[in-house]
Amino acid sequence: MRKWSILFAMAAISTVGCFVYSYFDPDWWLPNTARDMHRVVSTFGREIDNLFLIILFVTGGVFIITQVVLVAAMYRFPDRRDEQGRPVRKAVYSHGSQLLELIWTVIPAGILVFIALYQMGTWASIKYRGSAPRVPPLAEITARQFQWVMRYPGPDRKLNTADDLVVIDDLHFVKKQSVLIYLKSADVLHSFYLPQLRIKQDAVPGLTIPVWFDCDEAGEYELVCAELCGWGHYKMRGNVTVHETEKDLRRWIDEKLAEQGRSQLAMIPGSGSEGGDRDD
């Protein structure tokens, strides 16, 4: 019944068509800026996308070849029966071909070895602690259900001191500068994910994990949790702001420190911030 071969051919063509279409549609393609859907804004992002496209081309080529062979076989050898319902063509049973089995084992193995070796440099530059930039940490980020708690150094430029700035779901840094953060989890497993920068790192309870990245274009980006961490997982989103200059970043930190100081003052009884002055 050759109609099945036509159905399989249409399914394969539709699948390939979706991949081709995705390249021209920003909603279907990789997560980049809306202004330029094909421009990756981070160094690691370009390396990761290169690996992704190599794997996509290899697997896509194999998919097309196997589908062509499958459809051709289904079309050439349909199930035919005579008037009594008996098969017209006699079945042939074969043990197989050792040469063919060797070919389809060696070629995939060679491709996997190539990908494993080719990606080692990228993996090392992103994950090996020896590759971390020699810069002061921008912030300490603690994941907890269901928010990102971000602690920035205060005026003394040191983390975990009394003048630190603490904000929720608001990551800020400067473009074209290497950024180093320390990632923690206060409860369960989370995943720190910057889609446009192609950075993803699990936040593991009990561990402090250094994460480093950069961005070469100022703007607004996303921070999400990529690990199912509980009923409010969908709410665990943060804002990422990349500033043009260090001065812009310091201005934002100073403004937030002033707001934080006023908030702390308002919590002190008798500070005059709860209903004005009182006459004793």
C-alpha positions as YAML, in Angstrom:
chain: A
units: angstrom
residues:
- id: 1
  name: MET
  ca: [0.00, 0.00, 0.00]
- id: 2
  name: ARG
  ca: [1.95, 2.92, -1.35]
- id: 3
  name: LYS
  ca: [-0.23, 5.51, 0.38]
- id: 4
  name: TRP
  ca: [1.77, 4.93, 3.55]
- id: 5
  name: SER
  ca: [4.96, 5.87, 1.76]
- id: 6
  name: ILE
  ca: [3.32, 9.14, 0.66]
- id: 7
  name: LEU
  ca: [2.20, 9.83, 4.24]
- id: 8
  name: PHE
  ca: [5.71, 9.25, 5.61]
- id: 9
  name: ALA
  ca: [7.18, 11.44, 2.86]
- id: 10
  name: MET
  ca: [4.82, 14.30, 3.71]
- id: 11
  name: ALA
  ca: [5.69, 14.00, 7.41]
- id: 12
  name: ALA
  ca: [9.41, 14.15, 6.67]
- id: 13
  name: ILE
  ca: [9.02, 17.12, 4.32]
- id: 14
  name: SER
  ca: [6.93, 18.97, 6.91]
- id: 15
  name: THR
  ca: [9.57, 18.37, 9.59]
- id: 16
  name: VAL
  ca: [12.40, 19.65, 7.40]
- id: 17
  name: GLY
  ca: [10.22, 22.59, 6.35]
- id: 18
  name: CYS
  ca: [9.69, 23.58, 10.00]
- id: 19
  name: PHE
  ca: [13.44, 23.68, 10.60]
- id: 20
  name: VAL
  ca: [14.03, 25.75, 7.47]
- id: 21
  name: TYR
  ca: [11.23, 28.15, 8.43]
- id: 22
  name: SER
  ca: [12.56, 28.56, 11.95]
- id: 23
  name: TYR
  ca: [15.69, 30.26, 10.66]
- id: 24
  name: PHE
  ca: [13.59, 33.15, 9.36]
- id: 25
  name: ASP
  ca: [11.24, 33.53, 12.33]
- id: 26
  name: PRO
  ca: [12.53, 35.08, 15.61]
- id: 27
  name: ASP
  ca: [9.84, 33.26, 17.61]
- id: 28
  name: TRP
  ca: [11.08, 29.90, 16.32]
- id: 29
  name: TRP
  ca: [14.83, 30.46, 16.20]
- id: 30
  name: LEU
  ca: [17.35, 30.56, 19.02]
- id: 31
  name: PRO
  ca: [16.72, 33.15, 21.78]
- id: 32
  name: ASN
  ca: [18.43, 36.35, 20.64]
- id: 33
  name: THR
  ca: [17.55, 40.02, 20.74]
- id: 34
  name: ALA
  ca: [14.46, 41.14, 18.86]
- id: 35
  name: ARG
  ca: [16.51, 43.69, 16.94]
- id: 36
  name: ASP
  ca: [18.70, 41.05, 15.30]
- id: 37
  name: MET
  ca: [17.49, 37.48, 15.63]
- id: 38
  name: HIS
  ca: [20.74, 35.98, 14.32]
- id: 39
  name: ARG
  ca: [23.19, 38.01, 16.41]
- id: 40
  name: VAL
  ca: [24.41, 36.32, 19.58]
- id: 41
  name: VAL
  ca: [25.36, 38.83, 22.26]
- id: 42
  name: SER
  ca: [27.89, 36.81, 24.27]
- id: 43
  name: THR
  ca: [31.22, 35.13, 23.62]
- id: 44
  name: PHE
  ca: [30.11, 31.78, 25.00]
- id: 45
  name: GLY
  ca: [26.82, 32.06, 23.14]
- id: 46
  name: ARG
  ca: [28.57, 32.14, 19.78]
- id: 47
  name: GLU
  ca: [30.64, 29.07, 20.65]
- id: 48
  name: ILE
  ca: [27.62, 27.14, 21.92]
- id: 49
  name: ASP
  ca: [25.52, 28.06, 18.89]
- id: 50
  name: ASN
  ca: [28.32, 26.87, 16.64]
- id: 51
  name: LEU
  ca: [28.27, 23.48, 18.38]
- id: 52
  name: PHE
  ca: [24.47, 23.37, 18.21]
- id: 53
  name: LEU
  ca: [24.43, 24.08, 14.47]
- id: 54
  name: ILE
  ca: [27.07, 21.44, 13.75]
- id: 55
  name: ILE
  ca: [25.00, 18.83, 15.61]
- id: 56
  name: LEU
  ca: [21.83, 20.05, 13.89]
- id: 57
  name: PHE
  ca: [23.38, 19.75, 10.41]
- id: 58
  name: VAL
  ca: [24.77, 16.28, 11.15]
- id: 59
  name: THR
  ca: [21.55, 14.91, 12.63]
- id: 60
  name: GLY
  ca: [19.47, 16.72, 10.00]
- id: 61
  name: GLY
  ca: [21.51, 15.18, 7.18]
- id: 62
  name: VAL
  ca: [21.17, 11.71, 8.72]
- id: 63
  name: PHE
  ca: [17.42, 12.25, 9.15]
- id: 64
  name: ILE
  ca: [16.97, 13.22, 5.49]
- id: 65
  name: ILE
  ca: [19.00, 10.25, 4.24]
- id: 66
  name: THR
  ca: [17.18, 7.72, 6.42]
- id: 67
  name: GLN
  ca: [13.77, 9.12, 5.48]
- id: 68
  name: VAL
  ca: [14.58, 8.99, 1.78]
- id: 69
  name: VAL
  ca: [15.65, 5.34, 2.11]
- id: 70
  name: LEU
  ca: [12.56, 4.52, 4.19]
- id: 71
  name: VAL
  ca: [10.09, 6.14, 1.81]
- id: 72
  name: ALA
  ca: [11.81, 4.62, -1.24]
- id: 73
  name: ALA
  ca: [11.64, 1.14, 0.29]
- id: 74
  name: MET
  ca: [7.98, 1.56, 1.24]
- id: 75
  name: TYR
  ca: [7.10, 2.79, -2.25]
- id: 76
  name: ARG
  ca: [9.09, 0.12, -4.11]
- id: 77
  name: PHE
  ca: [8.02, -2.85, -2.02]
- id: 78
  name: PRO
  ca: [4.34, -2.39, -1.16]
- id: 79
  name: ASP
  ca: [2.33, -5.17, 0.45]
- id: 80
  name: ARG
  ca: [0.58, -6.90, -2.45]
- id: 81
  name: ARG
  ca: [-1.86, -9.81, -2.23]
- id: 82
  name: ASP
  ca: [-3.67, -11.91, -4.79]
- id: 83
  name: GLU
  ca: [-7.42, -12.51, -5.02]
- id: 84
  name: GLN
  ca: [-7.20, -15.18, -2.30]
- id: 85
  name: GLY
  ca: [-5.44, -12.75, 0.05]
- id: 86
  name: ARG
  ca: [-2.05, -14.45, -0.22]
- id: 87
  name: PRO
  ca: [1.16, -12.39, -0.54]
- id: 88
  name: VAL
  ca: [2.25, -12.00, -4.17]
- id: 89
  name: ARG
  ca: [5.93, -11.61, -3.29]
- id: 90
  name: LYS
  ca: [7.66, -14.31, -1.30]
- id: 91
  name: ALA
  ca: [9.42, -13.07, 1.84]
- id: 92
  name: VAL
  ca: [13.19, -13.38, 1.94]
- id: 93
  name: TYR
  ca: [14.85, -13.87, 5.30]
- id: 94
  name: SER
  ca: [18.44, -12.74, 5.65]
- id: 95
  name: HIS
  ca: [20.90, -12.79, 8.54]
- id: 96
  name: GLY
  ca: [22.06, -9.33, 7.50]
- id: 97
  name: SER
  ca: [25.25, -7.79, 6.23]
- id: 98
  name: GLN
  ca: [28.26, -7.53, 8.51]
- id: 99
  name: LEU
  ca: [29.77, -4.89, 6.22]
- id: 100
  name: LEU
  ca: [26.63, -2.75, 6.42]
- id: 101
  name: GLU
  ca: [26.47, -3.16, 10.19]
- id: 102
  name: LEU
  ca: [30.13, -2.17, 10.45]
- id: 103
  name: ILE
  ca: [29.53, 0.95, 8.36]
- id: 104
  name: TRP
  ca: [26.53, 2.20, 10.34]
- id: 105
  name: THR
  ca: [28.42, 1.54, 13.59]
- id: 106
  name: VAL
  ca: [31.77, 3.13, 12.68]
- id: 107
  name: ILE
  ca: [30.33, 6.30, 11.09]
- id: 108
  name: PRO
  ca: [28.11, 7.31, 14.08]
- id: 109
  name: ALA
  ca: [30.94, 6.42, 16.48]
- id: 110
  name: GLY
  ca: [33.32, 8.63, 14.50]
- id: 111
  name: ILE
  ca: [30.81, 11.51, 14.55]
- id: 112
  name: LEU
  ca: [30.37, 11.19, 18.32]
- id: 113
  name: VAL
  ca: [34.13, 11.15, 18.89]
- id: 114
  name: PHE
  ca: [34.51, 14.25, 16.70]
- id: 115
  name: ILE
  ca: [31.80, 16.15, 18.62]
- id: 116
  name: ALA
  ca: [33.28, 15.07, 21.97]
- id: 117
  name: LEU
  ca: [36.73, 16.36, 21.01]
- id: 118
  name: TYR
  ca: [35.48, 19.47, 19.21]
- id: 119
  name: GLN
  ca: [33.44, 20.71, 22.20]
- id: 120
  name: MET
  ca: [36.16, 20.26, 24.81]
- id: 121
  name: GLY
  ca: [37.58, 23.76, 24.38]
- id: 122
  name: THR
  ca: [34.17, 25.40, 24.73]
- id: 123
  name: TRP
  ca: [33.25, 23.28, 27.76]
- id: 124
  name: ALA
  ca: [36.56, 24.06, 29.43]
- id: 125
  name: SER
  ca: [36.24, 27.80, 28.89]
- id: 126
  name: ILE
  ca: [32.73, 27.84, 30.39]
- id: 127
  name: LYS
  ca: [32.92, 25.25, 33.19]
- id: 128
  name: TYR
  ca: [36.53, 24.67, 34.30]
- id: 129
  name: ARG
  ca: [37.27, 26.83, 37.33]
- id: 130
  name: GLY
  ca: [40.75, 27.49, 36.04]
- id: 131
  name: SER
  ca: [39.15, 29.43, 33.18]
- id: 132
  name: ALA
  ca: [37.28, 31.81, 35.49]
- id: 133
  name: PRO
  ca: [38.21, 35.47, 34.89]
- id: 134
  name: ARG
  ca: [40.51, 37.10, 37.43]
- id: 135
  name: VAL
  ca: [38.03, 39.79, 38.40]
- id: 136
  name: PRO
  ca: [36.25, 40.67, 41.66]
- id: 137
  name: PRO
  ca: [32.85, 38.95, 41.97]
- id: 138
  name: LEU
  ca: [29.97, 41.08, 40.77]
- id: 139
  name: ALA
  ca: [27.44, 39.47, 43.10]
- id: 140
  name: GLU
  ca: [26.42, 36.47, 45.13]
- id: 141
  name: ILE
  ca: [23.17, 35.01, 43.84]
- id: 142
  name: THR
  ca: [21.13, 32.68, 46.04]
- id: 143
  name: ALA
  ca: [18.25, 30.77, 44.48]
- id: 144
  name: ARG
  ca: [15.29, 29.99, 46.69]
- id: 145
  name: GLN
  ca: [11.66, 29.10, 46.14]
- id: 146
  name: PHE
  ca: [10.74, 31.13, 44.14]
- id: 147
  name: GLN
  ca: [13.11, 34.03, 43.55]
- id: 148
  name: TRP
  ca: [16.71, 35.04, 43.00]
- id: 149
  name: VAL
  ca: [18.30, 36.87, 45.93]
- id: 150
  name: MET
  ca: [21.19, 38.99, 44.66]
- id: 151
  name: ARG
  ca: [23.82, 40.47, 46.97]
- id: 152
  name: TYR
  ca: [26.12, 43.12, 45.50]
- id: 153
  name: PRO
  ca: [29.19, 44.58, 47.23]
- id: 154
  name: GLY
  ca: [28.54, 47.97, 48.81]
- id: 155
  name: PRO
  ca: [30.86, 50.98, 48.99]
- id: 156
  name: ASP
  ca: [33.68, 48.84, 50.42]
- id: 157
  name: ARG
  ca: [33.53, 46.66, 47.25]
- id: 158
  name: LYS
  ca: [33.54, 43.48, 49.39]
- id: 159
  name: LEU
  ca: [30.85, 40.81, 49.55]
- id: 160
  name: ASN
  ca: [29.11, 39.72, 52.75]
- id: 161
  name: THR
  ca: [29.73, 42.89, 54.70]
- id: 162
  name: ALA
  ca: [27.27, 45.21, 56.42]
- id: 163
  name: ASP
  ca: [27.01, 47.65, 53.52]
- id: 164
  name: ASP
  ca: [26.04, 45.08, 50.86]
- id: 165
  name: LEU
  ca: [23.14, 45.77, 48.52]
- id: 166
  name: VAL
  ca: [20.47, 43.04, 48.47]
- id: 167
  name: VAL
  ca: [17.85, 42.99, 45.71]
- id: 168
  name: ILE
  ca: [15.42, 40.43, 44.33]
- id: 169
  name: ASP
  ca: [15.37, 39.20, 40.71]
- id: 170
  name: ASP
  ca: [17.46, 42.08, 39.36]
- id: 171
  name: LEU
  ca: [20.85, 41.35, 37.78]
- id: 172
  name: HIS
  ca: [22.93, 44.28, 36.52]
- id: 173
  name: PHE
  ca: [26.36, 44.39, 34.92]
- id: 174
  name: VAL
  ca: [28.38, 46.26, 32.27]
- id: 175
  name: LYS
  ca: [28.70, 45.26, 28.63]
- id: 176
  name: LYS
  ca: [31.97, 43.92, 27.22]
- id: 177
  name: GLN
  ca: [33.25, 43.05, 30.69]
- id: 178
  name: SER
  ca: [33.80, 39.59, 32.11]
- id: 179
  name: VAL
  ca: [31.32, 38.97, 34.92]
- id: 180
  name: LEU
  ca: [31.89, 36.58, 37.82]
- id: 181
  name: ILE
  ca: [29.13, 35.59, 40.23]
- id: 182
  name: TYR
  ca: [28.86, 33.06, 43.05]
- id: 183
  name: LEU
  ca: [25.78, 30.86, 42.77]
- id: 184
  name: LYS
  ca: [24.07, 29.19, 45.74]
- id: 185
  name: SER
  ca: [20.76, 27.52, 46.60]
- id: 186
  name: ALA
  ca: [18.90, 27.98, 49.88]
- id: 187
  name: ASP
  ca: [16.55, 25.01, 49.49]
- id: 188
  name: VAL
  ca: [16.24, 22.75, 46.44]
- id: 189
  name: LEU
  ca: [17.94, 22.29, 43.09]
- id: 190
  name: HIS
  ca: [17.52, 25.29, 40.78]
- id: 191
  name: SER
  ca: [19.07, 26.17, 37.42]
- id: 192
  name: PHE
  ca: [20.45, 29.64, 36.69]
- id: 193
  name: TYR
  ca: [19.69, 30.25, 33.00]
- id: 194
  name: LEU
  ca: [20.42, 33.29, 30.83]
- id: 195
  name: PRO
  ca: [18.83, 32.32, 27.48]
- id: 196
  name: GLN
  ca: [20.25, 35.13, 25.34]
- id: 197
  name: LEU
  ca: [23.73, 34.56, 26.77]
- id: 198
  name: ARG
  ca: [23.49, 30.73, 26.54]
- id: 199
  name: ILE
  ca: [24.58, 30.33, 30.18]
- id: 200
  name: LYS
  ca: [23.06, 27.61, 32.33]
- id: 201
  name: GLN
  ca: [24.29, 26.34, 35.68]
- id: 202
  name: ASP
  ca: [22.56, 24.30, 38.36]
- id: 203
  name: ALA
  ca: [22.36, 25.88, 41.81]
- id: 204
  name: VAL
  ca: [23.02, 23.02, 44.24]
- id: 205
  name: PRO
  ca: [22.21, 23.21, 47.98]
- id: 206
  name: GLY
  ca: [25.41, 23.26, 50.02]
- id: 207
  name: LEU
  ca: [27.66, 24.37, 47.15]
- id: 208
  name: THR
  ca: [28.98, 27.76, 46.07]
- id: 209
  name: ILE
  ca: [29.54, 27.61, 42.32]
- id: 210
  name: PRO
  ca: [31.38, 30.30, 40.34]
- id: 211
  name: VAL
  ca: [29.70, 31.29, 37.07]
- id: 212
  name: TRP
  ca: [31.18, 33.68, 34.53]
- id: 213
  name: PHE
  ca: [29.89, 35.25, 31.32]
- id: 214
  name: ASP
  ca: [29.82, 38.46, 29.30]
- id: 215
  name: CYS
  ca: [27.54, 40.43, 26.99]
- id: 216
  name: ASP
  ca: [28.62, 42.78, 24.21]
- id: 217
  name: GLU
  ca: [25.36, 44.71, 23.81]
- id: 218
  name: ALA
  ca: [23.62, 46.87, 26.39]
- id: 219
  name: GLY
  ca: [19.93, 46.18, 26.91]
- id: 220
  name: GLU
  ca: [17.32, 44.17, 28.79]
- id: 221
  name: TYR
  ca: [17.49, 40.38, 28.94]
- id: 222
  name: GLU
  ca: [15.97, 37.47, 30.87]
- id: 223
  name: LEU
  ca: [16.93, 35.31, 33.82]
- id: 224
  name: VAL
  ca: [14.88, 32.16, 34.40]
- id: 225
  name: CYS
  ca: [15.03, 28.98, 36.42]
- id: 226
  name: ALA
  ca: [15.42, 26.00, 34.10]
- id: 227
  name: GLU
  ca: [14.87, 23.31, 36.75]
- id: 228
  name: LEU
  ca: [11.45, 22.31, 38.06]
- id: 229
  name: CYS
  ca: [11.76, 23.48, 41.66]
- id: 230
  name: GLY
  ca: [8.22, 23.39, 43.02]
- id: 231
  name: TRP
  ca: [4.71, 24.69, 42.49]
- id: 232
  name: GLY
  ca: [5.90, 28.29, 41.89]
- id: 233
  name: HIS
  ca: [8.63, 27.41, 39.42]
- id: 234
  name: TYR
  ca: [6.91, 29.47, 36.71]
- id: 235
  name: LYS
  ca: [7.31, 32.61, 38.83]
- id: 236
  name: MET
  ca: [11.08, 32.32, 39.15]
- id: 237
  name: ARG
  ca: [12.00, 34.92, 36.56]
- id: 238
  name: GLY
  ca: [14.40, 37.82, 36.87]
- id: 239
  name: ASN
  ca: [15.43, 40.92, 34.98]
- id: 240
  name: VAL
  ca: [18.88, 41.32, 33.47]
- id: 241
  name: THR
  ca: [20.10, 44.82, 32.65]
- id: 242
  name: VAL
  ca: [23.36, 45.31, 30.78]
- id: 243
  name: HIS
  ca: [24.71, 48.85, 31.20]
- id: 244
  name: GLU
  ca: [26.81, 50.81, 28.73]
- id: 245
  name: THR
  ca: [29.40, 51.94, 31.28]
- id: 246
  name: GLU
  ca: [30.67, 51.22, 34.77]
- id: 247
  name: LYS
  ca: [29.41, 54.65, 35.78]
- id: 248
  name: ASP
  ca: [25.84, 53.65, 34.90]
- id: 249
  name: LEU
  ca: [26.13, 50.51, 36.99]
- id: 250
  name: ARG
  ca: [27.52, 52.40, 40.01]
- id: 251
  name: ARG
  ca: [24.71, 54.93, 39.72]
- id: 252
  name: TRP
  ca: [22.12, 52.16, 39.87]
- id: 253
  name: ILE
  ca: [23.83, 50.54, 42.87]
- id: 254
  name: ASP
  ca: [24.02, 53.88, 44.69]
- id: 255
  name: GLU
  ca: [20.31, 54.53, 44.07]
- id: 256
  name: LYS
  ca: [19.37, 51.08, 45.34]
- id: 257
  name: LEU
  ca: [21.60, 51.49, 48.40]
- id: 258
  name: ALA
  ca: [19.83, 54.75, 49.22]
- id: 259
  name: GLU
  ca: [16.43, 53.04, 48.88]
- id: 260
  name: GLN
  ca: [17.64, 50.15, 51.04]
- id: 261
  name: GLY
  ca: [18.84, 52.57, 53.71]
- id: 262
  name: ARG
  ca: [15.49, 54.34, 53.81]
- id: 263
  name: SER
  ca: [13.65, 51.01, 54.06]
- id: 264
  name: GLN
  ca: [15.81, 49.89, 56.97]
- id: 265
  name: LEU
  ca: [15.35, 53.23, 58.70]
- id: 266
  name: ALA
  ca: [11.56, 52.96, 58.36]
- id: 267
  name: MET
  ca: [11.64, 49.66, 60.24]
- id: 268
  name: ILE
  ca: [13.24, 51.21, 63.31]
- id: 269
  name: PRO
  ca: [10.59, 52.17, 65.96]
- id: 270
  name: GLY
  ca: [10.54, 55.88, 66.73]
- id: 271
  name: SER
  ca: [12.62, 56.76, 63.68]
- id: 272
  name: GLY
  ca: [10.07, 59.35, 62.58]
- id: 273
  name: SER
  ca: [9.29, 57.46, 59.37]
- id: 274
  name: GLU
  ca: [6.09, 55.87, 60.70]
- id: 275
  name: GLY
  ca: [3.53, 58.64, 60.87]
- id: 276
  name: GLY
  ca: [5.77, 61.69, 61.42]
- id: 277
  name: ASP
  ca: [7.14, 63.26, 64.64]
- id: 278
  name: ARG
  ca: [5.53, 62.56, 68.00]
- id: 279
  name: ASP
  ca: [5.21, 64.81, 71.04]
- id: 280
  name: ASP
  ca: [6.22, 63.04, 74.26]
...
